[in-house]
Amino acid sequence: MRQSSGTDISIVASNLDLFSSDGDLCALCDHAIENKLQGILVFPSSVSLCSDLLYNSDVQLGCAISFPDGRSTLATKLFEIKEVKKLGAQAVTVFCNYSALRSGEKNLINEEIEKITKLAKELKLKLTIAVEASILKQKQLKYVVKLCKEYEVDSFLTSYGSSFSECCSHLNDISDKLKSEITVVSYLEKLNRKDVEKLFNLGTSTILTSNRLKSLK
């Protein structure tokens, strides 16, 4: 979706609200189709319904795995990825166990990203690895980015729910590591042209938002 002159950026709308109803999911899918969004992001339990709602559309159906803390076991994450693929998911956003990363368990994170990436490729699923950069040290964040590049992950999300200023700071921290090798996904609660263009200039190519898309000002 072209958002501004010279700026091509895609929008993914999410509904990761614990209290969302089937009606909310219907509205999300209708909104995505109407506005020609790149995709949506929902819980595993919502994939089946959304798959039916998005049938014969160009909207990519994405599923959040181990949201928000990433503390599911690796076996659980791999199982859920296989299950949502069967239900119709076309992409997965897998939240890394950043608590383990904070504790220095690098081998665990390495194995997690390696095996998840391998499975996603086998299932032909687009893969985004997500963390919560606001609770990580810069060297920990860069380590995850390094692994994502090494295993050729499709996309990287620094945070879900961080403020705009925090998001920009995270992108500045890893800009030297990315070098356009990985698609960068950034969370932006309220869409406006100025903020979208700033994120684009920092390397973002996809905006993840939990709010309805309105015309950018």
CORNOR-V916240 format. One record per run of one state. SS is the DSSP state (A for helix, B for strand, O for the rest). FROM is the first residue (numbers start at 1). LEN is the number of residues. If there is no record, write none. Layout:
# CORNOR-V916240
SS/FROM/LEN + SS/FROM/LEN
This chain:
# CORNOR-V916240
O/1/1 + B/2/3 + O/5/2 + B/7/2 + O/9/1 + B/10/6 + O/16/6 + A/22/13 + O/35/4 + B/39/5 + A/44/10 + O/54/6 + B/60/6 + O/66/8 + A/74/14 + O/88/3 + B/91/5 + O/96/2 + A/98/5 + O/103/3 + A/106/18 + O/124/2 + B/126/5 + O/131/2 + A/133/3 + O/136/2 + A/138/13 + O/151/4 + B/155/3 + O/158/6 + A/164/15 + O/179/4 + B/183/5 + O/188/5 + A/193/9 + O/202/2 + B/204/6 + O/210/8
